[in-house]
Amino acid sequence: MAQIYDHHTEELHLLLDKAANQGGSTLVIPDLQRPYVWTPNQVSLLVDSLIRGWPFGTLLLWKVAHNEKRNIPSRAFWEIIDKTGGDAGHVLHQRQAPANYQMVLDGQQRVQSLLLATHGDNWGFKLSDKAWGVEAGTKSAKGKNNSNHWTLGSLCLDLEKFLGGYRVANDQISAVEFDKVLIWAVTDEADGKSKSGTKGDYKRPLPDRFDPQNKSNLIRFGRLWDLAGTNQNFKEKNYSEGIAKLLTDHGVSVGDQEKLQTPLAELMTTLRDVKLQKVAFLELRAFDAATMDRDAYDDAIVNIFTRLNTAGRTLTREEITFAWLKVGWLSEKTSKRSAQKCFKDLKDELKSQGLELRTDDLVSMVSFIWAVVHNEGKLLNNRDLLQGDIIRPMAATLSAEWQLLAETVESVARIVKERDLVGGRVFGSINALAVLCAANFQFMRRGSAMVNGELAKDSLSKTSSELMNRYMDRWLAGSSWAQRWARSSGNALPKYAGEMAGDTLGYTNATGVDACKVIHEKRLETLIADVQADAISHINNRLGVETREQVRQYFGPLWIWHRLGEARWKASSVPLRIGKSRVELEVDHLVSVKIWNSRKLPEDLLSEDENLNSVVNSLGNCALLQKSFNIIKSADPLRTFINKVHEFKNSILEVDPWAADLSITINQLDGDTADLKQVVKDVQERDAQIRADLVKFIRGEVPRADIDAAS
């Protein structure tokens, strides 16, 4: 596709006016409702930079034509940045939606900041008094924040400080430190500060322009901006009358007016030049069917969105999706809760189950479930992200089914916690969990429609839990070992979505819960069958490392292996504590690297196709133990450490039987003195045993001794 952007420039005041037009802003931003991150001090510094003649920077805009109705949700800029509650602020009221507009893809922080500084008497920040104190440097960021006391601050010029700064700068406007003469103050007499009661000695963090001692000293910066105008032919003398009227209106004495006339006139010409400054921007062209391919164009726009670094981080596809969900959400279906509240509540519940997800992860999971159940298994693509006719119905559908969907996801997370799979690190991608949740939701959705009464619903939930417990470990571990979620396997998720969507007809025709159970169980078996061969190949051929720092990669496989066998699990459960140190669960060597390095190795220790590093750092020379010592960094043998552990030191347990239960040989216990050829043989045999046991696990031939065997 040919270049889709053009280089343009526009005078700063025209750019800002398009953003602040209450009749219909034509410069808008993506409606992602992310918090505005700049502080009042940063806004003051930006204004100071512009007055000094420093560049504003380049923007990236997207031009949207009047007939292009497929854009992602957008909104006008904030009139008030409110950081005292849950909302980001008060959006600029628009009387009508724009027919043609530009969307700010990069630069919204700068544009928003200048609007707060230059437009309207009541534009500004609403912060808690403590937050204002932090900005002013009079309070610490630590401690309790009493949001009952808040203040709405607007940017003002302190005339006294300005005059003093002008003199210090030797009557040169460009040398005045405006970040020190511009202050935030209360300019709304009626609603500029909280009305909650305060003690008599309570000190407000911002000056009040309506206080008699400030009235003649503080002028809203936006009024100076307006007075400056855009007439490039104006000289300083042309501003005399306007300045005099402005100062008179503010009650400035005649004597002070005379002192301020010249410096303010210079400030007016400087602000006029700032307003006329040409701002450079790149503009993505609006879609043109005559010259552009729709799919290529949509792909380009979404990739530009997701690759931009906005507000210090990258915008994601999930944020675009969530923006649409928030727009189309039917809160009347979710007990008056917005999409944001519903997702937050679910995220909090999952966190309580030990599964801490980002909002992006949750949006991705929910989108996958929706695609399986309602979109014939077709995941959202870049074109879908730029139009409303797909995602708006998605939002409505999710709203209507949210309660059951959330309960289903929570139940899967609860079983993950019960089986300790998060702590076990047996799955590396949220995609694996999303597939399980989608399969479970299909079953619960159809089953719930067939049953009545609490007993029947409870029986349905127990059936769901039974199947999750039976198949969850093998799927989560197996799909990870099979590398289904590696970047090179990007088609895995669409493939599963399509296959699972094929179960819809079966569920529709099912005549009872038992029939639904058959479909659900077959799907879980099919999922595991799909990864089984690749997982086994990984276990047998690819599971290995060359350096000691990499053995942590064995955590997941060893976590599983230590639970495959009652005696082994009992031995694994012994906390190996020396002294009062806290035990940590970690992978460690049985025969340390230092022992190998300290001993003279026989020339015929290994065959030509064997590598010592591969043996020393092999799966067979490692274990996952709860311990307070570190074997890898020591030249002492394993037996030395074990003999210091309370249970063994006091003969409560015996070392050799404990080691045998973990398939650790005498030679590995005494690696500093044992015959090295025999140590190598023992390591290799133990390695083969672990791999064989893991293969049996993936095939479903051996259960976990810690949970499944007991049940």
Secondary structure, DSSP 4 states (H G I P E B T S, - for coil): ----EEEEEEEHHHHHHHHH-TT--SEEEE---PPP---HHHHHHHHHHHHTT-----EEEEEE-TT---PPPEEPPEEEEE-SSSS-EEEPP-SS--SSEEEEEE-HHHHHHHHHHHS-TT-EEEEEHHHHHHHHTSS-S-S---TTSEEEEEEEEEHHHHHHHHHHTTS-GGGS-HHHHEEEEB--TTTSB--S---TT---SS-BTTSHHHHTTEEEHHHHHHHH-S-TT--GGGGHHHHHHHHHHTT--HHHHHHHHHHHHHHHHHHHHHHHPEEEEEEEPPP-TTT--HHHHHHHHHHHHHHSEETTEE--HHHHHHHHHHHH--GGGTTT--HHHHHHHHHHHHHHTT----HHHHHHHHHHHHHHHHSTTPPP-HHHHT-HHHHHHHHHHHHHHHHHHHHHHHHHHHHHHHTTTTTTT----HHHHHHHHHHHHHHHHHHHTT--SHHHHHHHHHHHHHHHHHHHHHHHHHHHHTTTTSGGGTTHHHHHHHHHHTTHHHHHH--SHHHHHHHHHHHHHHHHHHHHHHHHHIIIII---SSGGGGGGGHHHHHHHTTSSHHHHHHHTS-B--TTPPPEEEEEESS-HHHHHHSPPPTTSS-TT--HHHHHTSGGGEEEEEESS-STT-SS-HHHHHTTSHHHHTTSS-HHHHHHHTT--HHHHTTTTS-HHHHHHHHHHHHHHHHHHHHHHHTTSS--TTTTTT-
